[in-house]
Amino acid sequence: MGLPEPPPAGSTFLPPGTFDGTVAVVTGGGTGLGRTIAVELARAGAAIGIISRSEEHRLAGVAAVEAVGGRVAHAGADIREADQVSDAFGVIEDALGPVTVLVNNAAANFPVLAAAMRPNAFRSVTNIVLDGTFFCSQELHRRVTAHGLAGGAIVNILATQSFTGGPGMAHNAAAKAGVGNLTKSLAVEWAPDGIRVNALAPGLFPHEDMREDLKALRPEGESVDARRSPAGRLGRLHELGWAVTWLCSPYAAFVTGHTLVVDGANWLRRDFVMPEFTPVGEQLAQVLRPPD
């Protein structure tokens, strides 16, 4: 049977007006999971700022937020550069007002064996995931305290491989582990300033913007992935959006320094008899082999 399905997308789960007057920035909020997070925050009443390097992605996020009646602005930035982060926050604040909520969703990842990874490949992921998360978080803290606001909330998007290691994706696993540690450190430092810092580690939430290499790793499709999960199904995008929205809301006012895993218990699964081990290089060769 597995876990039941959630209420349908668009259902209200927080009181109306919970985020009225709140401005939330979602990095990478124009595609995939980030766009869903932006939409659910908008449904709850927040005005949304989308930060991304790609104008095409930003405009897709703007359209999605406007489709549910939300106020939205966007700004371009490479979050690896602190000065660009500051400028982007300024654009959002000029359009919507002071930012008090931040979702650090922007990321980079691709499968590659550690032995073959070039220095720039490693840096391209760690600089976006870890450095970018810190620069954006620091900017939110700076602005909340400078404006004398009552408080703020940050949610960092992790991955369960940050707990276990990520063979074939060592750069991303290491960077996400760093973000998990950063979450705890900032939660303690910034609680006196009224700023909560939490993280969310999602399981598999299929969406139209999934990378082609991830699709190639799952040629059988969603039904097979669902059978691999204790839940008997995969995540629904709005479930992830609800989880992030709750962590950002006043109803989680005493929750800080916490990582919420939303994956139907999949990362905890262990078999009594483990399947035969296949080296990661062989697994990747099956999906990354050049066409004949």
Buried (B, 14 or more C-beta within 10 A) or exposed (E): EEEEEEEEBEEEBBEEEBBEEBBBBBBBBBBBBBBBBBBBBBBBBBBBBBBBBEEEBBBBBBEBBEEBEBBBBBBBBBBBBBEBBBBBBBBBBEBBBBBBBBBBBBBBBBBBBBEEBEEEBBEBBBBBBBBBBBBBBBBBBEBBBEBEBEBBBBBBBBBBBBBEEBBBBBBBBBBBBBBBEBBBEBBEEBBEEBBBBBBBBBBBBBEEEBEEEBEBBBEEEEEEBBEBBEBEBBBBBBBBBBBBBBBBBEEBEEBBBBBBBBBBEBBEEEEEEEEEEEEBEEBBEEBBEEEE
